[in-house]
Amino acid sequence: MQPRLQRRVQRYGWDLAAADYEPLWQAQLAVAHDELIARAALATGERVLDVACGSGLIAFRAAVAVGPCGRVVGVDLSGRMVGSAAQRAVQHKLRNVRFERMDAERLSLPDASFDVALCALGLMYLPDPEQAVREMRRVLRPGGRLVVAVWGERSRCAWSALFPIVDAEVASDVCPLFFRLGQGDMLAHACADAQFEAIELRRVATTLTWANADAACRAAFVGGPVALAWSHFDEATRARVRRRYVEAIAAWRRHRGYRLPGEFVIVTATAPGDGQAINRSNEPG
């Protein structure tokens, strides 16, 4: 898939998923989010960037952690996600956080302007995640901290069966190379290539729990990266795709519910403290 098309698919897919994302996925992703926040060790007054912020789950926690003297900027390609997060910030009277629609591979932010950069389960959707890591490195001050989480090995994520099932119904892959960064030390290598130091990688096993087949399918098709494809399927195609996915996860059925194994990879790293910067000459044209 061409990068421009992939960005469009992701943008409109997550626009469609904006209303369903938290009800369907917040509890399932809590293990990764908790670990990411813990490893970030945010301090009062720090400046934090949340890349691929979605509905703001990480950004809001960061805003509380850094307090009124700190600031948090959440960026996402989905306008509806950003709009939803901004509305919630107003509702919760969080004045130290703002949200902008922005491409993670081309951040419209100054060099060395943040103390911490976070990205919770967003890099997998990008055409060039390595470029996004380089951009996070650019906007971090010397000695700034990076904490990134991605899904782990494909073989350890039982829900991964949804991709080939959906891909069989569309003209091109919905989310190519989704699990690439979760393989081996790939994410750590991407950070090293972006000139980060003190890189640490941790794998975290988890279990995704769904009350029934309908809940499992809603999470897979309505609230995830395949939302745009699902929105274009007719009823016969939806029924076929749903049936195949339920069959694919049958081994993890427990009574009426499902307990699917999953895995997250979380990497922490530090920008060099010598003031060395990465400029935009590394960006794609």
Secondary structure, DSSP 4 states (H G I P E B T S, - for coil): --HHHHHHHHHHHHHHHTTTHHHHHTTTTHHHHHHHHHHHT--TT-EEEEET-TTSHHHHHHHHHH-TTSEEEEEES-HHHHHHHHHHHHHTT-TTEEEEE--TTS--S-TT-EEEEEEES-GGGSS-HHHHHHHHHHHEEEEEEEEEEEE--GGG-GGGGHHHHHHTTSSS-SSTTTTGGGSTTHHHHHHHHTT-EEEEEEEEEEEEEESSHHHHHIIIIISSTTHHHHHH--HHHHHHHHHHHHHHTGGGEETTEEEEEEEEEEEEEE--TT-----GGGS--
